[in-house]
């Protein structure tokens, strides 16, 4: 439902209005995720593996064609497919991978740490090589990324065991509870530092990164997220780098939205990732 809501909100038309050539390849077709209890600590593992494998092949093919793929989800476990595809592409082309994880959650759980067994709470851990073999081996190399390759911004909901594990793995995390607009600017400057012509920036944007006052259409709302202005600042700073090579937009749930408010906001922010300037700001301060 999420991808269709963004289509209704005019994503393709908005990007085309910016002079971009947009190819909507339609929805991938995969298995349904049945309701059920976790098995060996993982809920719906076979289905998640199938979906992530589909995402991997689709995104890797798009990158090989010289395109900038945008993955519209769907829960954030699908990022295992997208990150593995980008990591594989970077190995093949000699590029460096950098992942910017915009989310309310660290998504660094394992089956030993997760209270639910939901794989959408585990994609970053899987990318680091901590997870079921069927998932962590997608793309052919374990781990897909390491601590120097990712920065998490907006985090404000982390399980106790997960928090310890994140610190043990030296993941750079910026906690939204202690960030105002000035702090957000500094966090983004740190996250985007050192990007060069050989860096492929993959942005994985979970819509629950945003404050639920402006983005109610997600299943796991967490108060204290970025305001509209702070979110626009993030997106425009990413656009300023000129290095974004792929994008996830995840976890939009129209059934929980209000008159497609969140989908429209997501489209607005995606436009900013591609160069639309909303804020009255001194660009020199964002570089």
C-alpha positions in Angstrom: 0.0 0.0 0.0 2.9 2.4 0.8 4.2 2.6 -2.8 0.8 3.1 -4.2 0.1 6.0 -1.7 3.3 7.7 -2.9 2.2 7.2 -6.5 -1.2 8.8 -5.7 0.7 11.7 -4.0 2.5 12.3 -7.3 6.0 11.1 -6.8 6.7 10.4 -10.4 5.2 13.7 -11.6 7.1 15.6 -9.0 10.5 14.2 -10.0 9.7 14.6 -13.7 8.9 18.3 -13.0 12.5 18.6 -11.8 13.7 17.4 -15.1 14.4 13.8 -14.1 13.7 10.8 -16.3 11.6 8.4 -14.1 10.9 4.7 -14.8 8.3 3.2 -12.6 9.0 -0.6 -12.8 5.9 -1.4 -10.8 5.7 -3.5 -7.7 7.8 -6.6 -7.1 5.7 -9.7 -6.6 6.6 -12.0 -3.7 5.1 -14.2 -1.0 2.6 -13.0 1.6 3.8 -12.7 5.2 1.6 -14.9 7.3 0.8 -14.1 10.9 2.6 -16.4 13.3 5.0 -16.8 16.1 8.7 -16.6 15.6 10.5 -19.8 14.6 14.1 -20.1 16.0 13.9 -16.4 16.9 12.8 -15.1 13.5 9.3 -14.2 12.3 8.5 -15.0 8.7 12.1 -15.7 7.8 11.5 -17.5 4.5 9.2 -14.7 3.2 11.7 -12.0 4.2 14.5 -13.8 2.5 12.4 -14.1 -0.7 11.5 -10.4 -0.7 15.1 -9.3 0.1 16.5 -11.5 -2.7 14.0 -9.9 -5.1 15.0 -6.4 -4.0 18.7 -7.2 -4.3 18.4 -8.4 -7.9 16.2 -5.5 -8.9 18.3 -2.8 -7.4 21.6 -4.3 -8.5 20.3 -4.5 -12.1 19.2 -0.8 -11.9 22.6 0.3 -10.6 24.2 -1.7 -13.4 22.2 0.3 -15.9 23.5 3.5 -14.4 20.2 4.4 -12.8 19.5 5.7 -9.3 17.1 3.2 -7.8 14.4 4.2 -5.3 12.9 1.4 -3.3 9.4 2.1 -1.9 8.4 -0.2 0.9 7.3 -2.1 2.7 8.9 -2.7 6.1 12.6 -1.9 6.7 13.8 -5.5 6.6 13.8 -4.9 2.8 16.9 -2.7 3.3 18.9 -6.0 3.6 18.1 -6.4 -0.1 19.0 -2.8 -1.0 22.2 -2.5 1.1 23.5 -5.9 -0.2 22.8 -4.7 -3.8 24.7 -1.4 -3.2 27.6 -3.1 -1.5 27.9 -5.6 -4.3 27.8 -2.8 -6.9 30.5 -0.9 -5.0 32.7 -3.9 -4.9 32.3 -4.4 -8.6 33.0 -0.8 -9.5 35.7 0.0 -6.9 33.5 2.6 -5.1 33.2 3.2 -1.4 29.8 2.6 0.2 28.3 5.0 2.7 24.9 4.3 4.3 22.9 7.1 5.9 20.2 5.4 8.1 17.3 7.9 8.9 15.1 6.2 11.4 13.6 6.3 14.9 15.0 2.8 15.5 18.6 1.5 15.4 17.3 -1.8 13.8 20.3 -3.6 15.3 18.5 -6.4 17.0 19.4 -10.1 16.8 17.2 -13.1 17.6 18.9 -13.2 21.0 18.1 -9.6 21.7 14.8 -9.0 19.9 11.6 -9.1 22.1 9.4 -9.9 19.0 11.5 -11.8 16.5 10.5 -9.2 13.8 13.1 -9.0 11.1 12.3 -5.3 10.4 14.1 -4.6 13.7 17.3 -6.4 12.5 18.4 -5.1 9.1 21.5 -3.2 10.2 22.7 -6.1 12.3 22.2 -8.4 9.3 24.2 -6.0 7.2 27.0 -6.3 9.8 26.9 -10.1 9.5 24.7 -10.8 12.6 21.7 -12.7 11.5 20.4 -15.8 9.7 22.8 -17.2 7.0 20.0 -16.9 4.4 19.9 -13.1 4.8 23.4 -12.1 5.7 24.8 -13.9 2.6 22.6 -12.1 0.1 25.0 -10.3 -2.2 27.8 -12.8 -1.7 30.0 -11.1 1.0 29.7 -11.1 4.8 29.5 -8.5 6.3 27.9 -6.2 3.7 29.1 -3.1 5.6 31.1 -2.2 8.7 31.0 0.6 11.3 32.9 3.1 9.1 30.2 2.7 6.4 27.1 3.8 8.2 25.7 6.6 10.3 22.3 6.5 12.0 20.4 9.8 12.5 17.1 10.3 14.3 17.3 7.3 16.6 15.1 7.5 19.7 13.8 4.0 20.3 16.3 1.3 21.1 15.8 -1.9 23.1 18.2 -2.3 26.1 20.2 -5.2 24.8 20.2 -3.7 21.3 21.7 -0.5 22.8 24.6 -2.4 24.3 25.2 -4.2 21.0 25.2 -1.0 19.0 27.9 0.5 21.2 29.9 -2.7 21.1 29.9 -2.5 17.3 31.0 1.2 17.3 28.0 2.3 15.2 27.8 6.1 14.9 24.4 7.1 16.2 22.8 10.5 16.6 20.0 10.4 19.2 17.1 12.7 18.3 16.2 13.3 21.9 19.3 15.5 22.3 19.3 17.3 18.9 17.7 20.6 18.0 17.9 22.2 14.6 21.5 23.3 15.2 22.4 19.9 16.5 20.8 18.3 13.5 22.9 20.4 11.2 26.0 19.3 13.0 25.0 15.7 13.0 24.4 15.7 9.3 27.7 17.5 8.7 29.4 14.7 10.5 27.4 12.0 8.8 28.2 13.4 5.3 31.8 14.3 5.9 34.4 12.8 3.7 32.2 11.9 0.7 34.1 12.1 -2.6 33.6 11.2 -6.2 34.3 7.5 -5.4 31.6 7.3 -2.7 28.2 5.9 -3.3 25.8 7.3 -0.7 22.8 5.1 0.0 20.0 6.8 2.0 17.7 4.5 3.9 14.8 6.6 5.0 12.2 5.1 7.4 9.2 7.4 7.5 9.0 7.0 11.3 12.2 9.0 11.4 9.8 12.0 11.3 7.8 13.2 14.2 4.4 11.6 14.2 2.7 15.0 14.5 3.7 15.6 10.8 3.9 11.9 9.7 1.2 9.8 11.4 1.1 7.1 8.7 3.5 4.6 10.2 3.1 1.5 12.3 5.6 2.4 15.0 5.3 6.1 15.8 7.9 7.5 18.2 7.5 11.1 19.6 10.4 13.5 19.4 11.3 13.1 15.7 12.4 15.8 13.3 10.0 18.7 12.5 9.2 19.6 9.0 12.0 22.2 8.9 14.6 19.8 10.4 13.6 17.1 8.0 14.0 19.5 5.1 17.4 20.5 6.4 18.5 16.9 6.3 17.3 16.3 2.8 18.7 19.5 1.4 22.1 18.8 3.0 22.1 15.3 1.4 21.2 16.9 -2.0 24.1 19.4 -1.6 26.6 16.5 -1.5 25.6 15.3 -5.0 26.6 11.8 -3.9 23.3 10.0 -3.3 23.2 7.0 -5.6 20.3 5.0 -4.2 17.4 5.5 -1.9 15.0 3.5 0.3 11.7 5.0 1.5 10.2 2.6 4.0 7.4 1.8 6.5 4.7 4.1 5.1 1.3 2.7 6.1 -1.6 4.4 4.4 -4.1 2.6 6.6 -2.8 4.6 9.5 -2.4 7.9 7.6 -4.7 11.0 7.6 -5.8 11.9 4.1 -2.5 10.7 2.6 -0.7 13.4 4.7 2.4 11.2 5.3 2.7 10.1 1.7 2.5 13.7 0.5 5.2 14.7 3.0 7.4 11.8 1.9 7.1 13.0 -1.7 7.9 16.5 -0.7 11.1 15.3 1.1 12.1 13.1 -1.8 11.9 16.1 -4.0 14.3 17.9 -1.7 16.7 15.0 -2.0 16.7 15.7 -5.7 17.4 19.4 -5.4 14.2 21.3 -4.5 15.2 24.0 -2.0 12.6 24.8 0.6 14.6 26.4 3.4 15.9 30.0 3.4 19.4 29.1 4.5 23.0 30.0 3.9 24.3 27.0 1.7 27.8 27.6 2.9 26.9 26.4 6.4 25.7 23.0 5.2 28.8 22.0 3.3 
